[in-house]
Amino acid sequence: MGLQREICDADTGIGGMRVVDQPQRLGSRQKAAVIVRLLLSQDVAPGLDRLPPALQADLARAMASLGPISRATLADVVGDFTARLDSLALTAPNGLAAALALLEPHISPVARDGLRAEAEAGDPTDPWTRLATTDPDRLRPLLLSESAEVAAILLSKLGAAKAAALLAGLPEARAQVIAHAVSLTATVTPAMVERIGAQLVAQLQAEAEPAFRVSPVDRVGAILNAVSGALRESLLGGLEARDAGFAGEVRKAIFTFQHIPKRVEGKDVPRILRRVDPEQVTRAIASGFDAAPLSVEFLLENMSKRLAEQIRDEATTMARPRHEDGEAAMAEIVAAIRALEEEGEIRLLPAEDQAVAAAPP
């Protein structure tokens, strides 16, 4: 309150009479700008960086509109401000993330993790929150069709990992142009960024949502992966008669037991086989001695020597499995590989032009 009393000491005029002036009528934003200006004059950091960018911009504009501030006006604003402080008992956290930081030591891990995910999701009405959760395959066309500056703003508002993945998927020349355009966005206003976000969301909403997230080639390939070798070749023969180009792409999408040496990395073999029942692994090896010897040797070479010898001995001494049982066992290994790939646990090597033999699954 000492600051208020100091400000309220009016200048004395001729003959010691008090000179009284009337305070200006200021809006709430202008009053806030006066308080910030006063704090800055006393070398006090007001913590403006914690405000949203839009409010920071509004404060700067309000301060620019103030002009000279009389003592009476300053005293009136400070009086109002200190009165509000005197009546303030508590302050609540600003937003869910701040509330979680305060409550985290006192709540259960389950509640904490759920609230953290909710806080990270952000405001669902914010266009940039929606863009951040949009599939990269839907965002990539925007990076190709929009101006370099708009593309640079889009990448800047996404998480670093997602932005890097999108940039890496672009043609090199386009990626270089967009990366350079980031340097041109320093003067873009928050209002402009918000409008750009809204326009990009509107473009995505105008596009028809595809009924299937997987391409026709991959869908047919996945179906043919699950059928017997003889039926697969019969269906592929029919496809080639109708559309040779489509059939060729489907062949590339098919992944069978026979393709393991060309598509699977050796270091991933132990992880794959842990997903399969040991009896089925032995049965697949026994069937594969004749149907897919290269795949069998690849699998045995990339597991521990002791385990490989054990499986080889068991597969050699067991009765040769029926054709259907052998196909089913090899299909289980293929299914485990596909599941690990979909989960992001392993990465298959790129497919080359490949012809699928009639027998192996």
Secondary structure, DSSP 4 states (H G I P E B T S, - for coil): -HHHHHHH-PPB-GGGPBP--PPP---HHHHHHHHHHHHHHTT----GGGS-HHHHHHHHHHHHT-----HHHHHHHHHHHHHHHHH------SSHHHHHHHHGGGS-HHHHHHHHHHHHH--TTSHHHHHHTS-HHHHHHHHHHS-HHHHHHHHHHS-HHHHHHHHHTS-HHHHHHHHHHGGG-TT--HHHHHHHHHHHHHHHHHSPPPS-SS-HHHHHHHHHHTS-HHHHHHHHHHHHHH-HHHHHHHHHH---GGGHHHHS-GGGHHHHHTTS-HHHHHHHHHHHHHH-HHHHHHHHHTS-HHHHHHHHHHHHHSPPPPHHHHHHHHHHHHHHHHHHHHTTSS-PPPP-S----SS--
